[in-house]
Amino acid sequence: MKDLTLKFLKNSYVIIIIIFVIWMIFFDSNSILVHNELNNDINDLNNQKEYYKNEIERDNIELNQIKTDSGLEKYAREKLFMKRENEEIFIIEYDTISK
């Protein structure tokens, strides 16, 4: 058994194939490690793409609400704290520290 393994390893073709496989896995510019990193980057970019699609959809809904007069007034009052003349606005901020 030992002689068979030794004979197998002394074969030049086997040595060349082993070196080639090791080179392709670890050292080549298209190695498995590089492919793994690139796949992770692709997954991250796809996640960002989904996030931005959701944000665009949310902004489009808000934009459609602003296009109406009542929606515009509601947005101005709630987000920009605007008011009509002869009107007072009280902004209540809650203390986040519990006593």
mmCIF file as gemmi writes it, N, C-alpha and C atoms, coordinates in Angstrom:
data_model
loop_
_atom_site.group_PDB
_atom_site.id
_atom_site.type_symbol
_atom_site.label_atom_id
_atom_site.label_alt_id
_atom_site.label_comp_id
_atom_site.label_asym_id
_atom_site.label_entity_id
_atom_site.label_seq_id
_atom_site.pdbx_PDB_ins_code
_atom_site.Cartn_x
_atom_site.Cartn_y
_atom_site.Cartn_z
_atom_site.occupancy
_atom_site.B_iso_or_equiv
_atom_site.pdbx_formal_charge
_atom_site.auth_seq_id
_atom_site.auth_asym_id
_atom_site.pdbx_PDB_model_num
ATOM 1 N N . MET Axp A 1 ? 0.823 -1.189 0 1 0 ? 1 A 1
ATOM 2 C CA . MET Axp A 1 ? 0 0 0 1 0 ? 1 A 1
ATOM 3 C C . MET Axp A 1 ? 0.868 1.254 0 1 0 ? 1 A 1
ATOM 4 N N . LYS Axp A 2 ? 1.897 1.202 0.848 1 0 ? 2 A 1
ATOM 5 C CA . LYS Axp A 2 ? 2.799 2.341 0.935 1 0 ? 2 A 1
ATOM 6 C C . LYS Axp A 2 ? 3.571 2.524 -0.369 1 0 ? 2 A 1
ATOM 7 N N . ASP Axp A 3 ? 3.939 1.443 -0.973 1 0 ? 3 A 1
ATOM 8 C CA . ASP Axp A 3 ? 4.666 1.515 -2.235 1 0 ? 3 A 1
ATOM 9 C C . ASP Axp A 3 ? 3.785 2.084 -3.343 1 0 ? 3 A 1
ATOM 10 N N . LEU Axp A 4 ? 2.504 1.735 -3.308 1 0 ? 4 A 1
ATOM 11 C CA . LEU Axp A 4 ? 1.583 2.232 -4.321 1 0 ? 4 A 1
ATOM 12 C C . LEU Axp A 4 ? 1.405 3.75 -4.185 1 0 ? 4 A 1
ATOM 13 N N . THR Axp A 5 ? 1.278 4.252 -2.964 1 0 ? 5 A 1
ATOM 14 C CA . THR Axp A 5 ? 1.145 5.683 -2.715 1 0 ? 5 A 1
ATOM 15 C C . THR Axp A 5 ? 2.412 6.416 -3.132 1 0 ? 5 A 1
ATOM 16 N N . LEU Axp A 6 ? 3.559 5.863 -2.789 1 0 ? 6 A 1
ATOM 17 C CA . LEU Axp A 6 ? 4.825 6.472 -3.158 1 0 ? 6 A 1
ATOM 18 C C . LEU Axp A 6 ? 5.002 6.498 -4.673 1 0 ? 6 A 1
ATOM 19 N N . LYS Axp A 7 ? 4.638 5.433 -5.32 1 0 ? 7 A 1
ATOM 20 C CA . LYS Axp A 7 ? 4.725 5.368 -6.773 1 0 ? 7 A 1
ATOM 21 C C . LYS Axp A 7 ? 3.787 6.375 -7.426 1 0 ? 7 A 1
ATOM 22 N N . PHE Axp A 8 ? 2.616 6.502 -6.824 1 0 ? 8 A 1
ATOM 23 C CA . PHE Axp A 8 ? 1.624 7.448 -7.341 1 0 ? 8 A 1
ATOM 24 C C . PHE Axp A 8 ? 2.133 8.879 -7.228 1 0 ? 8 A 1
ATOM 25 N N . LEU Axp A 9 ? 2.749 9.21 -6.115 1 0 ? 9 A 1
ATOM 26 C CA . LEU Axp A 9 ? 3.261 10.568 -5.902 1 0 ? 9 A 1
ATOM 27 C C . LEU Axp A 9 ? 4.523 10.857 -6.706 1 0 ? 9 A 1
ATOM 28 N N . LYS Axp A 10 ? 5.244 9.842 -7.102 1 0 ? 10 A 1
ATOM 29 C CA . LYS Axp A 10 ? 6.444 10.054 -7.908 1 0 ? 10 A 1
ATOM 30 C C . LYS Axp A 10 ? 6.11 10.296 -9.373 1 0 ? 10 A 1
ATOM 31 N N . ASN Axp A 11 ? 4.914 10.004 -9.741 1 0 ? 11 A 1
ATOM 32 C CA . ASN Axp A 11 ? 4.496 10.222 -11.113 1 0 ? 11 A 1
ATOM 33 C C . ASN Axp A 11 ? 4.455 11.728 -11.389 1 0 ? 11 A 1
ATOM 34 N N . SER Axp A 12 ? 5.088 12.17 -12.442 1 0 ? 12 A 1
ATOM 35 C CA . SER Axp A 12 ? 5.203 13.598 -12.732 1 0 ? 12 A 1
ATOM 36 C C . SER Axp A 12 ? 3.857 14.221 -13.116 1 0 ? 12 A 1
ATOM 37 N N . TYR Axp A 13 ? 3.002 13.453 -13.747 1 0 ? 13 A 1
ATOM 38 C CA . TYR Axp A 13 ? 1.687 13.972 -14.124 1 0 ? 13 A 1
ATOM 39 C C . TYR Axp A 13 ? 0.842 14.291 -12.887 1 0 ? 13 A 1
ATOM 40 N N . VAL Axp A 14 ? 0.923 13.423 -11.915 1 0 ? 14 A 1
ATOM 41 C CA . VAL Axp A 14 ? 0.167 13.64 -10.682 1 0 ? 14 A 1
ATOM 42 C C . VAL Axp A 14 ? 0.67 14.883 -9.966 1 0 ? 14 A 1
ATOM 43 N N . ILE Axp A 15 ? 1.942 15.054 -9.905 1 0 ? 15 A 1
ATOM 44 C CA . ILE Axp A 15 ? 2.526 16.222 -9.244 1 0 ? 15 A 1
ATOM 45 C C . ILE Axp A 15 ? 2.113 17.498 -9.971 1 0 ? 15 A 1
ATOM 46 N N . ILE Axp A 16 ? 2.155 17.473 -11.274 1 0 ? 16 A 1
ATOM 47 C CA . ILE Axp A 16 ? 1.764 18.655 -12.052 1 0 ? 16 A 1
ATOM 48 C C . ILE Axp A 16 ? 0.289 18.966 -11.851 1 0 ? 16 A 1
ATOM 49 N N . ILE Axp A 17 ? -0.542 17.945 -11.835 1 0 ? 17 A 1
ATOM 50 C CA . ILE Axp A 17 ? -1.985 18.163 -11.629 1 0 ? 17 A 1
ATOM 51 C C . ILE Axp A 17 ? -2.253 18.71 -10.236 1 0 ? 17 A 1
ATOM 52 N N . ILE Axp A 18 ? -1.575 18.204 -9.235 1 0 ? 18 A 1
ATOM 53 C CA . ILE Axp A 18 ? -1.762 18.697 -7.862 1 0 ? 18 A 1
ATOM 54 C C . ILE Axp A 18 ? -1.324 20.16 -7.763 1 0 ? 18 A 1
ATOM 55 N N . ILE Axp A 19 ? -0.205 20.494 -8.35 1 0 ? 19 A 1
ATOM 56 C CA . ILE Axp A 19 ? 0.276 21.88 -8.33 1 0 ? 19 A 1
ATOM 57 C C . ILE Axp A 19 ? -0.703 22.787 -9.08 1 0 ? 19 A 1
ATOM 58 N N . PHE Axp A 20 ? -1.201 22.312 -10.212 1 0 ? 20 A 1
ATOM 59 C CA . PHE Axp A 20 ? -2.159 23.099 -10.981 1 0 ? 20 A 1
ATOM 60 C C . PHE Axp A 20 ? -3.443 23.355 -10.176 1 0 ? 20 A 1
ATOM 61 N N . VAL Axp A 21 ? -3.955 22.343 -9.509 1 0 ? 21 A 1
ATOM 62 C CA . VAL Axp A 21 ? -5.188 22.496 -8.719 1 0 ? 21 A 1
ATOM 63 C C . VAL Axp A 21 ? -4.958 23.473 -7.569 1 0 ? 21 A 1
ATOM 64 N N . ILE Axp A 22 ? -3.839 23.338 -6.886 1 0 ? 22 A 1
ATOM 65 C CA . ILE Axp A 22 ? -3.532 24.26 -5.787 1 0 ? 22 A 1
ATOM 66 C C . ILE Axp A 22 ? -3.401 25.689 -6.314 1 0 ? 22 A 1
ATOM 67 N N . TRP Axp A 23 ? -2.735 25.835 -7.452 1 0 ? 23 A 1
ATOM 68 C CA . TRP Axp A 23 ? -2.593 27.163 -8.049 1 0 ? 23 A 1
ATOM 69 C C . TRP Axp A 23 ? -3.949 27.762 -8.393 1 0 ? 23 A 1
ATOM 70 N N . MET Axp A 24 ? -4.825 26.98 -8.998 1 0 ? 24 A 1
ATOM 71 C CA . MET Axp A 24 ? -6.144 27.474 -9.409 1 0 ? 24 A 1
ATOM 72 C C . MET Axp A 24 ? -7.029 27.81 -8.208 1 0 ? 24 A 1
ATOM 73 N N . ILE Axp A 25 ? -6.887 27.091 -7.124 1 0 ? 25 A 1
ATOM 74 C CA . ILE Axp A 25 ? -7.737 27.34 -5.953 1 0 ? 25 A 1
ATOM 75 C C . ILE Axp A 25 ? -7.279 28.583 -5.198 1 0 ? 25 A 1
ATOM 76 N N . PHE Axp A 26 ? -5.976 28.763 -5.035 1 0 ? 26 A 1
ATOM 77 C CA . PHE Axp A 26 ? -5.505 29.813 -4.137 1 0 ? 26 A 1
ATOM 78 C C . PHE Axp A 26 ? -4.824 31.008 -4.808 1 0 ? 26 A 1
ATOM 79 N N . PHE Axp A 27 ? -4.089 30.811 -5.867 1 0 ? 27 A 1
ATOM 80 C CA . PHE Axp A 27 ? -3.205 31.862 -6.355 1 0 ? 27 A 1
ATOM 81 C C . PHE Axp A 27 ? -3.632 32.531 -7.653 1 0 ? 27 A 1
ATOM 82 N N . ASP Axp A 28 ? -4.47 31.922 -8.408 1 0 ? 28 A 1
ATOM 83 C CA . ASP Axp A 28 ? -4.859 32.474 -9.705 1 0 ? 28 A 1
ATOM 84 C C . ASP Axp A 28 ? -5.749 33.7 -9.529 1 0 ? 28 A 1
ATOM 85 N N . SER Axp A 29 ? -5.783 34.564 -10.53 1 0 ? 29 A 1
ATOM 86 C CA . SER Axp A 29 ? -6.631 35.757 -10.437 1 0 ? 29 A 1
ATOM 87 C C . SER Axp A 29 ? -8.112 35.399 -10.497 1 0 ? 29 A 1
ATOM 88 N N . ASN Axp A 30 ? -8.431 34.237 -10.983 1 0 ? 30 A 1
ATOM 89 C CA . ASN Axp A 30 ? -9.818 33.751 -11.012 1 0 ? 30 A 1
ATOM 90 C C . ASN Axp A 30 ? -10.017 32.608 -10.022 1 0 ? 30 A 1
ATOM 91 N N . SER Axp A 31 ? -9.364 32.681 -8.896 1 0 ? 31 A 1
ATOM 92 C CA . SER Axp A 31 ? -9.417 31.594 -7.922 1 0 ? 31 A 1
ATOM 93 C C . SER Axp A 31 ? -10.778 31.492 -7.256 1 0 ? 31 A 1
ATOM 94 N N . ILE Axp A 32 ? -10.97 30.421 -6.563 1 0 ? 32 A 1
ATOM 95 C CA . ILE Axp A 32 ? -12.23 30.192 -5.852 1 0 ? 32 A 1
ATOM 96 C C . ILE Axp A 32 ? -12.422 31.253 -4.772 1 0 ? 32 A 1
ATOM 97 N N . LEU Axp A 33 ? -11.359 31.658 -4.134 1 0 ? 33 A 1
ATOM 98 C CA . LEU Axp A 33 ? -11.453 32.679 -3.089 1 0 ? 33 A 1
ATOM 99 C C . LEU Axp A 33 ? -11.936 34.008 -3.667 1 0 ? 33 A 1
ATOM 100 N N . VAL Axp A 34 ? -11.413 34.379 -4.827 1 0 ? 34 A 1
ATOM 101 C CA . VAL Axp A 34 ? -11.839 35.626 -5.471 1 0 ? 34 A 1
ATOM 102 C C . VAL Axp A 34 ? -13.298 35.517 -5.893 1 0 ? 34 A 1
ATOM 103 N N . HIS Axp A 35 ? -13.675 34.379 -6.436 1 0 ? 35 A 1
ATOM 104 C CA . HIS Axp A 35 ? -15.073 34.18 -6.83 1 0 ? 35 A 1
ATOM 105 C C . HIS Axp A 35 ? -16.001 34.27 -5.629 1 0 ? 35 A 1
ATOM 106 N N . ASN Axp A 36 ? -15.575 33.741 -4.506 1 0 ? 36 A 1
ATOM 107 C CA . ASN Axp A 36 ? -16.385 33.813 -3.288 1 0 ? 36 A 1
ATOM 108 C C . ASN Axp A 36 ? -16.563 35.265 -2.842 1 0 ? 36 A 1
ATOM 109 N N . GLU Axp A 37 ? -15.496 36.044 -2.872 1 0 ? 37 A 1
ATOM 110 C CA . GLU Axp A 37 ? -15.591 37.469 -2.509 1 0 ? 37 A 1
ATOM 111 C C . GLU Axp A 37 ? -16.506 38.222 -3.469 1 0 ? 37 A 1
ATOM 112 N N . LEU Axp A 38 ? -16.38 37.934 -4.752 1 0 ? 38 A 1
ATOM 113 C CA . LEU Axp A 38 ? -17.22 38.609 -5.74 1 0 ? 38 A 1
ATOM 114 C C . LEU Axp A 38 ? -18.694 38.232 -5.577 1 0 ? 38 A 1
ATOM 115 N N . ASN Axp A 39 ? -18.96 36.981 -5.263 1 0 ? 39 A 1
ATOM 116 C CA . ASN Axp A 39 ? -20.348 36.57 -5.009 1 0 ? 39 A 1
ATOM 117 C C . ASN Axp A 39 ? -20.927 37.27 -3.788 1 0 ? 39 A 1
ATOM 118 N N . ASN Axp A 40 ? -20.099 37.451 -2.756 1 0 ? 40 A 1
ATOM 119 C CA . ASN Axp A 40 ? -20.561 38.19 -1.574 1 0 ? 40 A 1
ATOM 120 C C . ASN Axp A 40 ? -20.857 39.645 -1.927 1 0 ? 40 A 1
ATOM 121 N N . ASP Axp A 41 ? -20 40.242 -2.756 1 0 ? 41 A 1
ATOM 122 C CA . ASP Axp A 41 ? -20.236 41.624 -3.193 1 0 ? 41 A 1
ATOM 123 C C . ASP Axp A 41 ? -21.528 41.729 -4.008 1 0 ? 41 A 1
ATOM 124 N N . ILE Axp A 42 ? -21.765 40.75 -4.863 1 0 ? 42 A 1
ATOM 125 C CA . ILE Axp A 42 ? -22.996 40.75 -5.663 1 0 ? 42 A 1
ATOM 126 C C . ILE Axp A 42 ? -24.215 40.653 -4.758 1 0 ? 42 A 1
ATOM 127 N N . ASN Axp A 43 ? -24.15 39.812 -3.746 1 0 ? 43 A 1
ATOM 128 C CA . ASN Axp A 43 ? -25.279 39.694 -2.808 1 0 ? 43 A 1
ATOM 129 C C . ASN Axp A 43 ? -25.517 40.996 -2.062 1 0 ? 43 A 1
ATOM 130 N N . ASP Axp A 44 ? -24.432 41.649 -1.643 1 0 ? 44 A 1
ATOM 131 C CA . ASP Axp A 44 ? -24.58 42.931 -0.948 1 0 ? 44 A 1
ATOM 132 C C . ASP Axp A 44 ? -25.204 43.982 -1.863 1 0 ? 44 A 1
ATOM 133 N N . LEU Axp A 45 ? -24.758 44.013 -3.105 1 0 ? 45 A 1
ATOM 134 C CA . LEU Axp A 45 ? -25.303 44.989 -4.048 1 0 ? 45 A 1
ATOM 135 C C . LEU Axp A 45 ? -26.775 44.702 -4.365 1 0 ? 45 A 1
ATOM 136 N N . ASN Axp A 46 ? -27.144 43.443 -4.442 1 0 ? 46 A 1
ATOM 137 C CA . ASN Axp A 46 ? -28.555 43.108 -4.658 1 0 ? 46 A 1
ATOM 138 C C . ASN Axp A 46 ? -29.419 43.522 -3.469 1 0 ? 46 A 1
ATOM 139 N N . ASN Axp A 47 ? -28.869 43.374 -2.267 1 0 ? 47 A 1
ATOM 140 C CA . ASN Axp A 47 ? -29.601 43.826 -1.08 1 0 ? 47 A 1
ATOM 141 C C . ASN Axp A 47 ? -29.776 45.342 -1.093 1 0 ? 47 A 1
ATOM 142 N N . GLN Axp A 48 ? -28.734 46.059 -1.487 1 0 ? 48 A 1
ATOM 143 C CA . GLN Axp A 48 ? -28.831 47.519 -1.591 1 0 ? 48 A 1
ATOM 144 C C . GLN Axp A 48 ? -29.833 47.912 -2.666 1 0 ? 48 A 1
ATOM 145 N N . LYS Axp A 49 ? -29.857 47.177 -3.754 1 0 ? 49 A 1
ATOM 146 C CA . LYS Axp A 49 ? -30.794 47.455 -4.838 1 0 ? 49 A 1
ATOM 147 C C . LYS Axp A 49 ? -32.234 47.309 -4.356 1 0 ? 49 A 1
ATOM 148 N N . GLU Axp A 50 ? -32.521 46.256 -3.61 1 0 ? 50 A 1
ATOM 149 C CA . GLU Axp A 50 ? -33.864 46.06 -3.062 1 0 ? 50 A 1
ATOM 150 C C . GLU Axp A 50 ? -34.223 47.17 -2.077 1 0 ? 50 A 1
ATOM 151 N N . TYR Axp A 51 ? -33.262 47.574 -1.254 1 0 ? 51 A 1
ATOM 152 C CA . TYR Axp A 51 ? -33.508 48.65 -0.289 1 0 ? 51 A 1
ATOM 153 C C . TYR Axp A 51 ? -33.876 49.942 -1.016 1 0 ? 51 A 1
ATOM 154 N N . TYR Axp A 52 ? -33.1 50.288 -2.044 1 0 ? 52 A 1
ATOM 155 C CA . TYR Axp A 52 ? -33.368 51.529 -2.766 1 0 ? 52 A 1
ATOM 156 C C . TYR Axp A 52 ? -34.657 51.466 -3.567 1 0 ? 52 A 1
ATOM 157 N N . LYS Axp A 53 ? -35.002 50.287 -4.077 1 0 ? 53 A 1
ATOM 158 C CA . LYS Axp A 53 ? -36.295 50.144 -4.753 1 0 ? 53 A 1
ATOM 159 C C . LYS Axp A 53 ? -37.441 50.395 -3.78 1 0 ? 53 A 1
ATOM 160 N N . ASN Axp A 54 ? -37.319 49.865 -2.566 1 0 ? 54 A 1
ATOM 161 C CA . ASN Axp A 54 ? -38.348 50.093 -1.545 1 0 ? 54 A 1
ATOM 162 C C . ASN Axp A 54 ? -38.432 51.559 -1.159 1 0 ? 54 A 1
ATOM 163 N N . GLU Axp A 55 ? -37.28 52.212 -1.056 1 0 ? 55 A 1
ATOM 164 C CA . GLU Axp A 55 ? -37.269 53.635 -0.717 1 0 ? 55 A 1
ATOM 165 C C . GLU Axp A 55 ? -37.893 54.475 -1.828 1 0 ? 55 A 1
ATOM 166 N N . ILE Axp A 56 ? -37.602 54.126 -3.069 1 0 ? 56 A 1
ATOM 167 C CA . ILE Axp A 56 ? -38.194 54.86 -4.197 1 0 ? 56 A 1
ATOM 168 C C . ILE Axp A 56 ? -39.703 54.68 -4.205 1 0 ? 56 A 1
ATOM 169 N N . GLU Axp A 57 ? -40.159 53.469 -3.939 1 0 ? 57 A 1
ATOM 170 C CA . GLU Axp A 57 ? -41.597 53.208 -3.896 1 0 ? 57 A 1
ATOM 171 C C . GLU Axp A 57 ? -42.265 54.004 -2.77 1 0 ? 57 A 1
ATOM 172 N N . ARG Axp A 58 ? -41.621 54.043 -1.611 1 0 ? 58 A 1
ATOM 173 C CA . ARG Axp A 58 ? -42.166 54.803 -0.476 1 0 ? 58 A 1
ATOM 174 C C . ARG Axp A 58 ? -42.199 56.299 -0.794 1 0 ? 58 A 1
ATOM 175 N N . ASP Axp A 59 ? -41.147 56.801 -1.432 1 0 ? 59 A 1
ATOM 176 C CA . ASP Axp A 59 ? -41.105 58.222 -1.796 1 0 ? 59 A 1
ATOM 177 C C . ASP Axp A 59 ? -42.139 58.558 -2.863 1 0 ? 59 A 1
ATOM 178 N N . ASN Axp A 60 ? -42.375 57.647 -3.806 1 0 ? 60 A 1
ATOM 179 C CA . ASN Axp A 60 ? -43.399 57.889 -4.824 1 0 ? 60 A 1
ATOM 180 C C . ASN Axp A 60 ? -44.794 57.952 -4.21 1 0 ? 60 A 1
ATOM 181 N N . ILE Axp A 61 ? -45.052 57.117 -3.221 1 0 ? 61 A 1
ATOM 182 C CA . ILE Axp A 61 ? -46.346 57.161 -2.525 1 0 ? 61 A 1
ATOM 183 C C . ILE Axp A 61 ? -46.495 58.499 -1.812 1 0 ? 61 A 1
ATOM 184 N N . GLU Axp A 62 ? -45.434 58.931 -1.137 1 0 ? 62 A 1
ATOM 185 C CA . GLU Axp A 62 ? -45.477 60.212 -0.429 1 0 ? 62 A 1
ATOM 186 C C . GLU Axp A 62 ? -45.626 61.372 -1.417 1 0 ? 62 A 1
ATOM 187 N N . LEU Axp A 63 ? -44.969 61.288 -2.559 1 0 ? 63 A 1
ATOM 188 C CA . LEU Axp A 63 ? -45.068 62.333 -3.575 1 0 ? 63 A 1
ATOM 189 C C . LEU Axp A 63 ? -46.485 62.422 -4.136 1 0 ? 63 A 1
ATOM 190 N N . ASN Axp A 64 ? -47.123 61.278 -4.358 1 0 ? 64 A 1
ATOM 191 C CA . ASN Axp A 64 ? -48.503 61.289 -4.836 1 0 ? 64 A 1
ATOM 192 C C . ASN Axp A 64 ? -49.451 61.9 -3.803 1 0 ? 64 A 1
ATOM 193 N N . GLN Axp A 65 ? -49.177 61.697 -2.518 1 0 ? 65 A 1
ATOM 194 C CA . GLN Axp A 65 ? -50.004 62.302 -1.478 1 0 ? 65 A 1
ATOM 195 C C . GLN Axp A 65 ? -49.797 63.812 -1.431 1 0 ? 65 A 1
ATOM 196 N N . ILE Axp A 66 ? -48.592 64.26 -1.69 1 0 ? 66 A 1
ATOM 197 C CA . ILE Axp A 66 ? -48.293 65.694 -1.644 1 0 ? 66 A 1
ATOM 198 C C . ILE Axp A 66 ? -48.937 66.429 -2.816 1 0 ? 66 A 1
ATOM 199 N N . LYS Axp A 67 ? -49.201 65.743 -3.907 1 0 ? 67 A 1
ATOM 200 C CA . LYS Axp A 67 ? -49.745 66.402 -5.093 1 0 ? 67 A 1
ATOM 201 C C . LYS Axp A 67 ? -51.151 66.948 -4.87 1 0 ? 67 A 1
ATOM 202 N N . THR Axp A 68 ? -51.875 66.431 -3.884 1 0 ? 68 A 1
ATOM 203 C CA . THR Axp A 68 ? -53.202 66.978 -3.587 1 0 ? 68 A 1
ATOM 204 C C . THR Axp A 68 ? -53.043 68.138 -2.609 1 0 ? 68 A 1
ATOM 205 N N . ASP Axp A 69 ? -54.017 69.047 -2.592 1 0 ? 69 A 1
ATOM 206 C CA . ASP Axp A 69 ? -53.937 70.212 -1.7 1 0 ? 69 A 1
ATOM 207 C C . ASP Axp A 69 ? -53.967 69.796 -0.232 1 0 ? 69 A 1
ATOM 208 N N . SER Axp A 70 ? -54.868 68.88 0.109 1 0 ? 70 A 1
ATOM 209 C CA . SER Axp A 70 ? -54.946 68.46 1.511 1 0 ? 70 A 1
ATOM 210 C C . SER Axp A 70 ? -53.688 67.702 1.919 1 0 ? 70 A 1
ATOM 211 N N . GLY Axp A 71 ? -53.13 66.921 1.011 1 0 ? 71 A 1
ATOM 212 C CA . GLY Axp A 71 ? -51.889 66.199 1.31 1 0 ? 71 A 1
ATOM 213 C C . GLY Axp A 71 ? -50.714 67.137 1.471 1 0 ? 71 A 1
ATOM 214 N N . LEU Axp A 72 ? -50.69 68.189 0.66 1 0 ? 72 A 1
ATOM 215 C CA . LEU Axp A 72 ? -49.621 69.168 0.755 1 0 ? 72 A 1
ATOM 216 C C . LEU Axp A 72 ? -49.686 69.912 2.085 1 0 ? 72 A 1
ATOM 217 N N . GLU Axp A 73 ? -50.899 70.293 2.488 1 0 ? 73 A 1
ATOM 218 C CA . GLU Axp A 73 ? -51.061 70.98 3.773 1 0 ? 73 A 1
ATOM 219 C C . GLU Axp A 73 ? -50.676 70.061 4.923 1 0 ? 73 A 1
ATOM 220 N N . LYS Axp A 74 ? -51.083 68.822 4.862 1 0 ? 74 A 1
ATOM 221 C CA . LYS Axp A 74 ? -50.757 67.863 5.919 1 0 ? 74 A 1
ATOM 222 C C . LYS Axp A 74 ? -49.24 67.672 6.013 1 0 ? 74 A 1
ATOM 223 N N . TYR Axp A 75 ? -48.578 67.539 4.85 1 0 ? 75 A 1
ATOM 224 C CA . TYR Axp A 75 ? -47.122 67.368 4.838 1 0 ? 75 A 1
ATOM 225 C C . TYR Axp A 75 ? -46.433 68.606 5.422 1 0 ? 75 A 1
ATOM 226 N N . ALA Axp A 76 ? -46.891 69.792 5.015 1 0 ? 76 A 1
ATOM 227 C CA . ALA Axp A 76 ? -46.269 71.024 5.508 1 0 ? 76 A 1
ATOM 228 C C . ALA Axp A 76 ? -46.453 71.165 7.009 1 0 ? 76 A 1
ATOM 229 N N . ARG Axp A 77 ? -47.602 70.796 7.517 1 0 ? 77 A 1
ATOM 230 C CA . ARG Axp A 77 ? -47.85 70.917 8.956 1 0 ? 77 A 1
ATOM 231 C C . ARG Axp A 77 ? -47.057 69.889 9.756 1 0 ? 77 A 1
ATOM 232 N N . GLU Axp A 78 ? -47.048 68.63 9.296 1 0 ? 78 A 1
ATOM 233 C CA . GLU Axp A 78 ? -46.421 67.568 10.084 1 0 ? 78 A 1
ATOM 234 C C . GLU Axp A 78 ? -44.895 67.526 9.943 1 0 ? 78 A 1
ATOM 235 N N . LYS Axp A 79 ? -44.398 67.707 8.76 1 0 ? 79 A 1
ATOM 236 C CA . LYS Axp A 79 ? -42.965 67.539 8.541 1 0 ? 79 A 1
ATOM 237 C C . LYS Axp A 79 ? -42.187 68.851 8.645 1 0 ? 79 A 1
ATOM 238 N N . LEU Axp A 80 ? -42.773 69.941 8.177 1 0 ? 80 A 1
ATOM 239 C CA . LEU Axp A 80 ? -42.056 71.212 8.133 1 0 ? 80 A 1
ATOM 240 C C . LEU Axp A 80 ? -42.487 72.189 9.231 1 0 ? 80 A 1
ATOM 241 N N . PHE Axp A 81 ? -43.469 71.781 10.032 1 0 ? 81 A 1
ATOM 242 C CA . PHE Axp A 81 ? -43.979 72.584 11.141 1 0 ? 81 A 1
ATOM 243 C C . PHE Axp A 81 ? -44.439 73.968 10.693 1 0 ? 81 A 1
ATOM 244 N N . MET Axp A 82 ? -45.095 74.032 9.545 1 0 ? 82 A 1
ATOM 245 C CA . MET Axp A 82 ? -45.631 75.301 9.057 1 0 ? 82 A 1
ATOM 246 C C . MET Axp A 82 ? -47.015 75.524 9.664 1 0 ? 82 A 1
ATOM 247 N N . LYS Axp A 83 ? -47.466 76.772 9.643 1 0 ? 83 A 1
ATOM 248 C CA . LYS Axp A 83 ? -48.769 77.094 10.219 1 0 ? 83 A 1
ATOM 249 C C . LYS Axp A 83 ? -49.432 78.187 9.405 1 0 ? 83 A 1
ATOM 250 N N . ARG Axp A 84 ? -50.721 78.337 9.641 1 0 ? 84 A 1
ATOM 251 C CA . ARG Axp A 84 ? -51.452 79.429 9.018 1 0 ? 84 A 1
ATOM 252 C C . ARG Axp A 84 ? -51.274 80.678 9.88 1 0 ? 84 A 1
ATOM 253 N N . GLU Axp A 85 ? -51.664 81.834 9.321 1 0 ? 85 A 1
ATOM 254 C CA . GLU Axp A 85 ? -51.601 83.055 10.12 1 0 ? 85 A 1
ATOM 255 C C . GLU Axp A 85 ? -52.624 82.958 11.242 1 0 ? 85 A 1
ATOM 256 N N . ASN Axp A 86 ? -52.322 83.632 12.355 1 0 ? 86 A 1
ATOM 257 C CA . ASN Axp A 86 ? -53.176 83.649 13.551 1 0 ? 86 A 1
ATOM 258 C C . ASN Axp A 86 ? -53.361 82.246 14.119 1 0 ? 86 A 1
ATOM 259 N N . GLU Axp A 87 ? -52.381 81.41 13.986 1 0 ? 87 A 1
ATOM 260 C CA . GLU Axp A 87 ? -52.455 80.049 14.507 1 0 ? 87 A 1
ATOM 261 C C . GLU Axp A 87 ? -51.195 79.797 15.312 1 0 ? 87 A 1
ATOM 262 N N . GLU Axp A 88 ? -51.335 79.103 16.41 1 0 ? 88 A 1
ATOM 263 C CA . GLU Axp A 88 ? -50.176 78.766 17.221 1 0 ? 88 A 1
ATOM 264 C C . GLU Axp A 88 ? -49.965 77.26 17.18 1 0 ? 88 A 1
ATOM 265 N N . ILE Axp A 89 ? -48.719 76.876 17.17 1 0 ? 89 A 1
ATOM 266 C CA . ILE Axp A 89 ? -48.384 75.454 17.151 1 0 ? 89 A 1
ATOM 267 C C . ILE Axp A 89 ? -47.58 75.148 18.404 1 0 ? 89 A 1
ATOM 268 N N . PHE Axp A 90 ? -47.956 74.067 19.059 1 0 ? 90 A 1
ATOM 269 C CA . PHE Axp A 90 ? -47.237 73.601 20.232 1 0 ? 90 A 1
ATOM 270 C C . PHE Axp A 90 ? -46.607 72.253 19.889 1 0 ? 90 A 1
ATOM 271 N N . ILE Axp A 91 ? -45.31 72.195 19.97 1 0 ? 91 A 1
ATOM 272 C CA . ILE Axp A 91 ? -44.59 70.951 19.706 1 0 ? 91 A 1
ATOM 273 C C . ILE Axp A 91 ? -44.232 70.327 21.05 1 0 ? 91 A 1
ATOM 274 N N . ILE Axp A 92 ? -44.733 69.156 21.262 1 0 ? 92 A 1
ATOM 275 C CA . ILE Axp A 92 ? -44.516 68.453 22.523 1 0 ? 92 A 1
ATOM 276 C C . ILE Axp A 92 ? -43.441 67.408 22.305 1 0 ? 92 A 1
ATOM 277 N N . GLU Axp A 93 ? -42.352 67.546 23.019 1 0 ? 93 A 1
ATOM 278 C CA . GLU Axp A 93 ? -41.272 66.56 22.944 1 0 ? 93 A 1
ATOM 279 C C . GLU Axp A 93 ? -41.278 65.77 24.234 1 0 ? 93 A 1
ATOM 280 N N . TYR Axp A 94 ? -41.26 64.493 24.104 1 0 ? 94 A 1
ATOM 281 C CA . TYR Axp A 94 ? -41.288 63.629 25.267 1 0 ? 94 A 1
ATOM 282 C C . TYR Axp A 94 ? -39.871 63.384 25.753 1 0 ? 94 A 1
ATOM 283 N N . ASP Axp A 95 ? -39.731 63.388 27.067 1 0 ? 95 A 1
ATOM 284 C CA . ASP Axp A 95 ? -38.439 63.125 27.678 1 0 ? 95 A 1
ATOM 285 C C . ASP Axp A 95 ? -38.175 61.614 27.603 1 0 ? 95 A 1
ATOM 286 N N . THR Axp A 96 ? -37.053 61.242 27.064 1 0 ? 96 A 1
ATOM 287 C CA . THR Axp A 96 ? -36.762 59.834 26.903 1 0 ? 96 A 1
ATOM 288 C C . THR Axp A 96 ? -36.146 59.216 28.144 1 0 ? 96 A 1
ATOM 289 N N . ILE Axp A 97 ? -35.765 60.056 29.098 1 0 ? 97 A 1
ATOM 290 C CA . ILE Axp A 97 ? -35.147 59.555 30.32 1 0 ? 97 A 1
ATOM 291 C C . ILE Axp A 97 ? -36.264 59.249 31.326 1 0 ? 97 A 1
ATOM 292 N N . SER Axp A 98 ? -36.312 58.006 31.754 1 0 ? 98 A 1
ATOM 293 C CA . SER Axp A 98 ? -37.325 57.6 32.745 1 0 ? 98 A 1
ATOM 294 C C . SER Axp A 98 ? -36.848 57.963 34.129 1 0 ? 98 A 1
ATOM 295 N N . LYS Axp A 99 ? -37.795 58.429 34.929 1 0 ? 99 A 1
ATOM 296 C CA . LYS Axp A 99 ? -37.427 58.774 36.322 1 0 ? 99 A 1
ATOM 297 C C . LYS Axp A 99 ? -37.844 57.683 37.256 1 0 ? 99 A 1
